[in-house]
Amino acid sequence: MPFRRSDLADLSYFLAIARHRNFRKAATELGVSASALSHSLRGLEERLKVRLVNRTNRSVTLTAAGEDLQAAIRDPFAAIHEAEDLLNLHRDAPTGRVRLNVPDEAAMRMLAPVLPEFVTRYPDVELDISVDNTMVDVIEAGFDAGIRFGGTVPEDMIAQRLSPDFRWVVAGAPAYFAKHGEPQHPDDLMQHQCIRLRLGNGRMYNWDFDRGKEALALAVPGGIIVDNGSVSRALALSGMGLMYAAEPAIAPLLADGSLRAVLQEWASPGPGYFIYYSSRRQVPRGLRLLIDLIREMKPLG
């Protein structure tokens, strides 16, 4: 059965559903309603006379036919999008859409300072930024690139540095130290209230410390667990406990005295932010321009 012209749009909708396994998220990516997406899929299944997706109230999964269709059309559609971006080389002003997956701290400290200038220079480039601390497969999820700390970038990706390396420090509010005192050694943290971190892959983050040849990785105690840097910072400012953060993320608060760093001789060095993308795809021009602008403006030094 030959495909109709409208099938191309429906197939692109199907690919978004297959990537996200979620109608709401796929609809957000495409800029349509979830009901329109559902109607499109239903029409495609009726014309093809095969079920592509199994839907329940809790999950969206592909049928065997859906898996086969996704595998067959994913690369051709990717090639079409790459061909569209190649046209940017022949335009005076770049256009197109760039989808990024970034953690909350990188969005605030790395992207927010450069976005006004980016929009001014390249008004026809659309940046679609998903702020998510969960570790996702950016290519499978339909993103052009992701930003992460260097040590967490997948090995099969091309990675480019966006910032210097960071020191990781322990900090708390003056009110907390007035009540509980300051730790003098990392081991003292076992007697303190710590705001613990859950990583994007679900595991708890140990607090690392280095001094000369000594190195410690502590599973600190604490009744509060967060996976968001902004929340961790707000809790520390309220005097709820001690936080562990990359120094640039709290530098303004350290400078104005809202937070105070402790155990600084034990501060652990760690890799800075890197942007990463597939080595098998054409890099969108808009993404190249964003990388160049971050390096030009150096929001984190």
Stockholm file with secondary structure:
# STOCKHOLM 1.0

chainA/1-301         MPFRRSDLADLSYFLAIARHRNFRKAATELGVSASALSHSLRGLEERLKVRLVNRTNRSVTLTAAGEDLQAAIRDPFAAIHEAEDLLNLHRDAPTGRVRLNVPDEAAMRMLAPVLPEFVTRYPDVELDISVDNTMVDVIEAGFDAGIRFGGTVPEDMIAQRLSPDFRWVVAGAPAYFAKHGEPQHPDDLMQHQCIRLRLGNGRMYNWDFDRGKEALALAVPGGIIVDNGSVSRALALSGMGLMYAAEPAIAPLLADGSLRAVLQEWASPGPGYFIYYSSRRQVPRGLRLLIDLIREMKPLG
#=GR chainA/1-301 SS CCCCHHHHHHHHHHHHHHHHSCHHHHHHHHTSCHHHHHHHHHHHHHHHTSCCEEECSSCEEECHHHHHHHHHHHHHHHHHHHHHHHGGGGSSSCCEEEEEEECHHHIIIIITTTHHHHHHHCTTEEEEEEECCSCCCTTTTTCSEEEEEGGGSCTTEEEEECSCCEEEEEEECHHHHHHHCCCSSGGGGGGSCBEEEBCTTSCBCCEEEEETTEEEEECCCCSEEESCHHHHHHHHHTTSCBEEEEHHHHHHHHHTTSSEEECGGGCEEECCEEEEEETTSCCCHHHHHHHHHHHHHCTTC
#=GC SS_cons         CCCCHHHHHHHHHHHHHHHHSCHHHHHHHHTSCHHHHHHHHHHHHHHHTSCCEEECSSCEEECHHHHHHHHHHHHHHHHHHHHHHHGGGGSSSCCEEEEEEECHHHIIIIITTTHHHHHHHCTTEEEEEEECCSCCCTTTTTCSEEEEEGGGSCTTEEEEECSCCEEEEEEECHHHHHHHCCCSSGGGGGGSCBEEEBCTTSCBCCEEEEETTEEEEECCCCSEEESCHHHHHHHHHTTSCBEEEEHHHHHHHHHTTSSEEECGGGCEEECCEEEEEETTSCCCHHHHHHHHHHHHHCTTC
//
